[in-house]
Amino acid sequence: MNDKRSGIHPSPQPSTLPSLAPALRLCRAAWQNAVGVFFPPLCVLCGGIRDESSRWLCRPCHDQLASNAAARTRCPRCSVNTALRSCTCDLVWDHPFERIVSLFDYGDSVRTLVQHIKYRGMSGLAFHLGRAFAGNLPVGLWDGVECVAPIPLHFWRRMRRGYNQADCLARGIMAGASRTGITYLVNAVERRRNTRTQTKLDRDQRHANLQGAFAVRPGSERKFAGRGVVLVDDVVTTGATTGVCAQTILDAGARFVRVVSLARD
């Protein structure tokens, strides 16, 4: 009885319905186990079952990449693996950037990863590789560096792909390297011409194909003026594309440009 005059109210009765939270947790765990049995997480490189703690690679494939990165006998200027082939940069060096540092050789495994990144929508894989292996970059690379910029994609190509893989890689490197005081300039350079692929072009044709391809966005010149820049690309082959972009940044007043790439072909 509720006696308003006495101010006495009946105690609320406990609900007779059992809590659903434990049952929901049990159902969720059962569903996740079933998914794990029928659709186990697979390595994007070898197709084997990977540890759930890694979103992309199984442990053997990760270790293989780590060995690739650690064992490279890279030329300190052009980043060619001199254990595989000789470089000629001491005799002929006509690139405007100071040096290239590449994380991996462009072998079969890395080629597969690059194809996944560029053509199968795995933008997060580029970020993961950059963050996981940024520690393999030489410390001296960052001396005097004040900003990082990715090689830009043309607007239409970016629209089709949905992202710029060099941007994803650069963000991963920035996260993994934990460098402070460095500005990330994602939109300071633009690609004005949607150039055709460089794959089947000779040296002169490559340079002609790239003329006027890049430009510093109006008002962004001051972001580069007097600063050291790291320019990030996915794969460097001849260095023609990277060189034209680097020259554009130098023309805006940068003190120097160094290049970091995921792979060196």
FENTA-V428708 format. One record per backbone hydrogen bond with DSSP energy under -0.5 kcal/mol. NH is the residue of the N-H (numbers start at 1). CO is the residue of the C=O. If there is no record, write none. Layout:
NH&CO ; NH&CO
//
This chain:
3&1 ; 3&8 ; 4&2 ; 7&3 ; 8&3 ; 9&7 ; 24&20 ; 25&21 ; 26&22 ; 27&23 ; 28&24 ; 29&25 ; 30&26 ; 31&27 ; 32&28 ; 33&29 ; 34&30 ; 35&31 ; 36&32 ; 37&33 ; 38&34 ; 39&35 ; 43&48 ; 44&56 ; 47&43 ; 50&41 ; 54&51 ; 55&53 ; 62&58 ; 63&59 ; 64&60 ; 65&61 ; 66&62 ; 67&63 ; 68&64 ; 69&65 ; 70&66 ; 71&67 ; 72&68 ; 74&72 ; 75&80 ; 79&75 ; 82&73 ; 82&80 ; 84&81 ; 85&81 ; 91&88 ; 92&88 ; 98&257 ; 100&77 ; 101&259 ; 103&261 ; 104&262 ; 106&264 ; 107&105 ; 111&107 ; 112&108 ; 113&109 ; 114&110 ; 115&111 ; 116&112 ; 117&113 ; 118&114 ; 119&115 ; 120&116 ; 122&116 ; 123&121 ; 125&122 ; 126&122 ; 127&123 ; 128&124 ; 129&125 ; 130&126 ; 131&127 ; 132&128 ; 133&129 ; 134&130 ; 136&133 ; 137&134 ; 141&138 ; 142&139 ; 143&140 ; 145&142 ; 146&228 ; 147&228 ; 148&183 ; 149&230 ; 151&232 ; 155&191 ; 158&154 ; 159&155 ; 160&156 ; 161&157 ; 162&158 ; 165&163 ; 167&164 ; 168&164 ; 169&165 ; 170&166 ; 171&167 ; 172&168 ; 173&169 ; 174&170 ; 175&171 ; 176&172 ; 177&173 ; 178&174 ; 179&174 ; 183&146 ; 185&148 ; 185&183 ; 186&184 ; 190&215 ; 191&153 ; 192&190 ; 192&213 ; 193&213 ; 195&193 ; 201&198 ; 206&202 ; 207&203 ; 208&204 ; 209&205 ; 210&206 ; 211&207 ; 211&208 ; 213&210 ; 215&190 ; 217&188 ; 220&217 ; 223&220 ; 224&220 ; 224&221 ; 225&221 ; 226&253 ; 227&224 ; 228&144 ; 229&256 ; 230&147 ; 231&229 ; 231&258 ; 232&149 ; 233&260 ; 236&263 ; 237&235 ; 243&239 ; 244&240 ; 245&241 ; 246&242 ; 247&243 ; 248&244 ; 249&245 ; 250&246 ; 251&247 ; 252&248 ; 253&250 ; 254&249 ; 255&227 ; 256&227 ; 258&229 ; 259&99 ; 260&231 ; 261&101 ; 262&233 ; 262&234 ; 263&234 ; 264&104 ; 265&236
//
